């Protein structure tokens, strides 16, 4: 059985103009039916900050986002984070993470 994995989609470096919306995406692969997908933001020389989580597949819960500007969508194989009204302070490294439940 393949290991659970997640990673950014191509075009991971995103450049935007203030006030626009930006969508970041990751693809994942797991055989589990119980999948939770997380998003984090990390500023230079700082610890990662939790942004939000969203379930996929069998679950349908969503964690409260750190800010209303953050929204996440999920599918069977991917997760997206959309940031509306981006500002200069959104410039950071963003991480997607995968957590699977019991088979």
N, C-alpha and C positions, 0 to 999 in steps of 0.2 A: 504494500500500500504506500502511495506517495505521501511525503510529509506535507503538512499544512503549510502554505506559503502565501505571502502577499508582497506586492511591490508596486512602485509608481508606474503609470503608463508612460509611453513615449511622450516627449514634449513636457517633461517634468519641470523645466524652467519656465515660469510664467511671468510675463511682463504686462502690466496694465496701466491704465490712467486712473487717477483719483476719481472716485465717484462711480466708476463702472463696476460690473459684477465679474467675478473670477470663479472658474470651476476647476478644481483639482481632482484627479481621479487615480484610483489604484485598482488593479486586478488581483483577485485572490483565487486560490485553488484549495479545496478541502473536500473530503468525502463526508464530513459531518453535516447533518441537517440543522444543527443548532449553532448559529454563527452570529457573533457580535463584532461590529466593526467600529474602531475608535479613530479619532483624529486628535492630533497634538500639534502645538506650535512651539518652536524653539527660537528664541532670539540669540544672537551671538553671545557666547560666554555666559549663557543662562541655562537653567534647567528647563526641560520641556514642560509646557503648560497644557493641561487637559482642555480640549475644546468641546467635544461631544461624542456620543456613541449612538449607534443605530443597529437594530437587529436585522438580520436577513433570513431568508428561507422560512423555517418553521415559526420563528418568533416574529412579533410585529411591534415590539416596544421601541421607544426612542427616548434617549436621555435628554434632559433639558440642556440646550446649548449654553456655552459660556456667555454668549451674546446673541441677541435676536438676529443679528446679521448673518449668523452661521446656520446653514441648513445642510442636511445630508440626505442623499438618496442611495438606495442599495439595490442590487439585483443578485441573481444567482452566482455571478462571477466578478462583480465589481462594486465599488463604492465611490461616491463623489461627494466632495465638500464644495458648496457654493458660498462665497462671501459676497454680500451685496454692499454697495457703497464703499469700495475699498479706499483706504487711506494709506499714507506713507507708513504709519505704524503697523500695518499688516505685513510689511516686508520682513520675512522670516523664513525659516526652514520648517516645512510642514511634514508630519509623519502620519501614515496610516498604520493601523495595527489590527490584527486579527485575533479573536479569542473564540475557541470552539467549545461546545458543551459536550456532555456525555453522549456517546453513540446510542 
